[in-house]
Structures are given as C-alpha cells and as structure tokens.
C-alpha cells in the first residue's frame, strides 16, 4: 500500500471507470468524473498495487466538510480475494492516524453489504440527484 502521487491520476481514473459495479444504469455517476492531481494532493488517497506496480485497488478519504470515505475501488479480478477487506482496514488505520473518530460513507448500493460487514452502520439514505438517479445508503463508521 502506498500514498497516491499526482502522476497516478490517470491510472486511478481508469481503474475506477473499468469497474463492472459502475456499468449499465450506474455508469452515469462516473461519466464526467476523473481523478486529478489536485484531488490527490488534497485528499488522503492510498493505492494497492500488483507485483508489477499496477494499481489494483484504492481509496480516498476527504475531510472537508466532514470526514468521508469518498472513493473505494477494487479491480474486478481481485474482488472476493480479501483485498477489499485489507484496503478497508488500511483506510481505518489511516483515518485514526489523522485524527478521524467517525467517518461518513455514502455507499454505492451494491456495496452496502461489504461496508456493513466491515463494521459500518447504516444511518440514513441519500435521495436521488441529477447524477445518481437512485437512493444511496448513508453509513457511519466509528474509526477508533
């Protein structure tokens, strides 16, 4: 696991957009979204890589206006291997190290079960928006 660098922006955007979880009806939410160097510099973004150094998963913690797990993606081929669980555990440790006690997660609906298994609690529902025409679960994670 390593901290993302501005030069990782294109690779992380490609990993995110290749996710089968965001195909079909869900593709619209990522259609005009790209990770950029400013985001990598501002946020806490960490990457898991394969033996050749290619990104296989990443997450992003934002702190403004409140601490939130903004992004979390695992390449399709690595899903079910425990990489997501390990990535989440790393995210939790980093959040604790930077002083976050409670983290918001606005979940992609198919990922809700994963977040619940990691200890997050559902606290509400985000209504549809122009970019996400579906409701999204809101969760809270006690970090410490």
C-alpha positions in Angstrom: 0.0 0.0 0.0 1.3 3.4 -0.9 0.2 7.0 -0.9 -1.0 8.1 -4.3 1.0 10.6 -6.3 -0.3 13.2 -8.8 1.1 11.0 -11.6 -1.3 8.2 -10.6 -4.4 10.3 -11.6 -5.0 8.7 -15.0 -4.4 5.1 -13.7 -6.8 5.6 -10.8 -9.5 7.1 -13.1 -9.1 4.1 -15.5 -9.4 1.6 -12.6 -12.5 3.3 -11.3 -14.2 3.5 -14.7 -13.4 -0.1 -15.6 -15.3 -1.3 -12.5 -18.2 -3.6 -13.5 -20.1 -2.2 -10.5 -20.5 1.1 -12.4 -21.7 -0.3 -15.7 -25.2 0.0 -17.1 -27.5 2.3 -15.1 -24.8 3.2 -12.6 -22.3 4.3 -15.3 -23.8 7.8 -15.4 -22.3 8.7 -12.0 -18.7 8.3 -13.3 -19.3 9.5 -16.8 -17.8 13.0 -16.3 -15.7 12.2 -13.3 -11.9 11.9 -13.3 -9.4 11.9 -10.5 -6.9 14.8 -10.9 -3.6 15.8 -9.4 -5.3 18.4 -7.2 -7.5 15.8 -5.6 -4.6 13.5 -5.0 -2.7 16.3 -3.3 -5.7 17.4 -1.2 -7.2 14.1 -0.1 -5.8 11.0 1.6 -5.6 8.5 -1.3 -3.9 5.2 -1.0 -3.2 2.6 -3.6 -2.7 -1.2 -3.5 -0.6 -2.4 -6.4 0.3 -5.8 -8.0 3.8 -7.2 -8.3 4.3 -5.1 -11.4 3.3 -1.9 -9.7 -0.1 -1.5 -11.4 -2.9 -0.2 -9.2 -5.3 -3.0 -8.1 -7.3 -1.0 -5.6 -7.5 2.4 -4.0 -9.5 4.5 -1.5 -9.8 8.2 -0.9 -10.6 9.9 2.4 -11.8 13.5 2.3 -12.0 15.7 5.4 -14.0 18.8 4.2 -16.7 19.5 5.0 -16.7 16.3 7.1 -14.6 13.1 7.2 -15.8 10.8 4.5 -14.7 7.7 2.6 -15.2 9.3 -0.8 -14.0 6.5 -3.1 -13.1 2.9 -2.7 -12.5 0.6 -5.7 -11.0 -2.9 -6.2 -10.4 -4.2 -9.7 -12.9 -6.8 -10.7 -10.4 -9.6 -10.9 -9.3 -9.1 -7.2 -12.8 -9.0 -5.8 -13.5 -11.8 -3.4 -9.8 -12.2 -2.6 -9.8 -10.2 0.7 -8.1 -7.2 -0.9 -11.1 -5.0 -0.3 -11.2 -6.1 3.4 -7.4 -5.3 3.7 -7.9 -2.0 1.9 -10.7 -1.1 4.3 -8.6 -2.0 7.3 -5.8 0.2 6.0 -8.2 3.1 5.4 -9.4 2.7 9.0 -5.9 2.9 10.3 -5.0 5.9 8.3 -8.3 7.7 9.4 -7.3 7.0 13.0 -3.8 8.3 12.4 -5.0 11.6 11.0 -7.4 12.1 13.9 -10.7 11.0 12.5 -13.1 9.4 15.0 -16.2 9.0 12.9 -16.3 8.6 9.1 -19.2 9.0 6.7 -19.8 6.6 3.8 -22.3 7.3 1.1 -22.4 3.8 -0.4 -22.9 2.6 -3.9 -26.0 0.4 -3.3 -24.4 -2.9 -4.4 -21.5 -2.3 -1.9 -23.8 -1.8 1.2 -23.3 -5.4 2.4 -19.5 -5.0 2.2 -19.5 -1.9 4.4 -21.9 -3.4 6.9 -19.5 -6.5 7.2 -16.6 -4.1 7.9 -18.5 -2.6 10.9 -20.2 0.5 9.4 -23.8 1.2 10.5 -26.5 2.4 8.2 -27.8 5.8 9.4 -29.8 7.1 6.5 -30.5 7.3 2.8 -29.3 9.9 0.3 -32.1 10.8 -2.1 -31.6 10.7 -5.9 -29.6 13.5 -7.5 -29.2 14.6 -11.1 -26.1 12.4 -11.4 -27.3 9.5 -9.3 -31.0 8.8 -10.1 -31.2 6.2 -7.3 -31.1 6.3 -3.5 -27.8 5.7 -1.8 -27.3 4.3 1.7 -25.5 6.6 4.2 -23.4 4.8 6.8 -21.2 5.8 9.7 -18.0 4.1 10.8 -16.6 4.5 14.2 -12.9 4.6 13.4 -11.2 4.2 16.8 
